[in-house]
């Protein structure tokens, strides 16, 4: 079992580049922000800022966008076909939403700087589930095509343009 302790080594494989990683785990969605020596302002925004999540779908490719205001929107492509952990979403009951575990990790030291547990509202959770299950059901997935599509979309759509094309945008709440 993994242990996530603020101020300790992050128990997942280190990442040396700044950016965001998104994964769907059996009971939560994980959103990992890798920053090089996060500033006090970044840490405060991560812990206290208004948290939002959006999903854009372009050319059958999902992009997960997130932000902790006043930080800028960040994005990451996602496919269940590249996920080792995704198996299925648990069922939702009325007035229930999926959990989102957000982590801020210093990518220089691989130390967990901050952790924030949030959740999506019910409607956004259903939309998220539908988009991800749709992706999982694709039988024509090709790694080469996926990589080409991601490069093409990044060339043509900065985060603000991806956000304009989001299927949904939601606030994440504690």
N, C-alpha and C positions, 0 to 999 in steps of 0.2 A: 504494500500500500504506500502511495506517495504521501510525503509530508511537506506542506508548504508553510515555511516559517519565515516571517519578515526578518530581514537582516542575515539570513542564512543562504547557502547555495540553493539555487533554483533546481528542483529535482528532475527537470526535463533536459534533453540535450541542449548544450549551449548554442547560441546563435551570435555570430560576431558582427553582423550588420544590423543597423537600426532598421526598424520596421515593425509590422504587426503580423501576428500569426493567429489564425482562427481555426478552431476545431470543434467538432460535435462529439462529446463524450457520452457514455451511457446515461448519465443523469444531469449533465450540465453542458453548456456551451462555454468554451474557453476562449478568451480574448487576451492575447499576450502582447504587451507593448514592450519592445526592446529599444531602450534609449541608451546612448553613451553618456554616462555620468549625469543622470537626470537632475535638473536644477530644482531648487526649492519651489519655484513657481510651477514647474511641471508636476512635481509630486503633489502640491496642494491642489492643482486643477484635477489631477487624477483622483484624489481622495474626496474632494468637495465639489468639483464642477458638475454642472448638469451633464449627465451621460446620455448619449443618443446612439442609436444603431439604425442603419438603413441597409437595404439590400437592393442592388441593381442587377438586372439580368440583361446582358447584351450578347447576341449571337450564341444563345444557349449556354452562356458562361455567367456564373454568379460572382458578384463582387460584394464583399461585406465592407461597409463603411461604418466608421465609428468616430466618436469624438468625446472628449471631456472638456467642455467649455471652460476657459477661453482658448484652449488649444485648437488647432486646425483639424479638419476632417482627415482621417487616414483610411486607406483602403487596402484590401488584400483579396486576391481571387480565391475561390474555394470550389472544390469538387469532391463529392463523396468517393469518387473513383480513386482519389489519391490519399484518402484517409485510412489509416490503419485502425483507428479507434471507432469510427462510425459503424454502428450496427443497426440501430433503429431508435426512433424517438419514443419515449414513454407516452402513453395516452394522456390527453388533457381533459380535465373536468371543467365545468363552467366556473368562471372567476379564478382560473388558475393560469399561470404563465410559466414559461421555461426559465430556469436559472441561467445567469451569465456570470461566470467567474472571471474577473478581470485582474490581470497581474501586470505590474510595472517592474521590469527586470533591467538591471544595468548590464548591457551586453559586453562591457569590458571585463567585468568580474563575475558575471553570471550570478549575481546576488539579487534576491527578491527584495525590492525596495518598498513596494506597496501591494496590497491585495484589497479588492473591493468586490463583494458579492451583491449582485443585483438580480432583477428579473424583468422580463418583458410582460406586457399586458396580454390578456387572452387572445384578442384579435390578432395582434402582431405575432404571437407565438404560433397561431394556426397558419398565418401566411408564411412564416419562416419554415414551418414543418412542410407545408405543401411545396414550396420552392425546392427544398432539399430532397424531399422524396421524389419529386419530378426529375431532379438531377440523377438520383440513384437509379431510376428506372430506365435511363438512357442506355440503349444497347450498342450505340454507335460511337462510344467514347474512344478517342485516339489521343494518346499523349502528345504526339507531334502536332496534331490539329489544335489541341488545347493550348499548347505553348505558343503556337503561331497566333491564335485568336487573342490570347492575353497580351502578347506584344503589340498586336495591331490596335487593340482597345487602349492600351496605355499610350500609344503614339497619338491617338486621336481624341482621347477623353481624359482631361485632368480630373482630379477628385471632384471639383465643383460641377463639372459636366456629368460625371457619373451620378452625383447626388440628384441632379435634375431629372435623371432617368430612373430613379429609385422606384421599386414596386411598392415599398412602404418605408416610412421613417417613424421611429418610435423612441420615446423616452425610456430609459432604463431606470428603475427605482430600486431603492434599498429594501 
